[in-house]
Amino acid sequence: VVLEVGCALSRRFQNSSVGRRAAAALTEPGLLRIEPLTEPLLSEALRLGTELGLRAADAIYAATTLLVPDGRLVSWDSELLERFGAFTPSQWLGERS
């Protein structure tokens, strides 16, 4: 996810330093929980990817969300929003206000 956010923001803002700063901010202690790619996670990702027609990386994000207690997937990706029920950043922030 750190790589994905960094690259996506660099593309969106056409500024590599924006992407690098965002990626660095995600690695701040307590902000993000990193999960290793375990067999149960990969099995769940395969199930979701094949059932929902998700790309491999998106299936990993979705599976991680299901395997982490109180997990929420926040994304701008239309396939994750439509097929998996991810939250847009605005929806996620609205939940917290």
Secondary structure, DSSP 8 states (H G I E B T S, - for coil): -HHHHHHHHHHHHT-HHHHHHHHHHHTSTTT-------HHHHHHHHHHHHHHT--HHHHHHHHHHHHSTT---B---HHIIIII--B-HHHHHHHT-
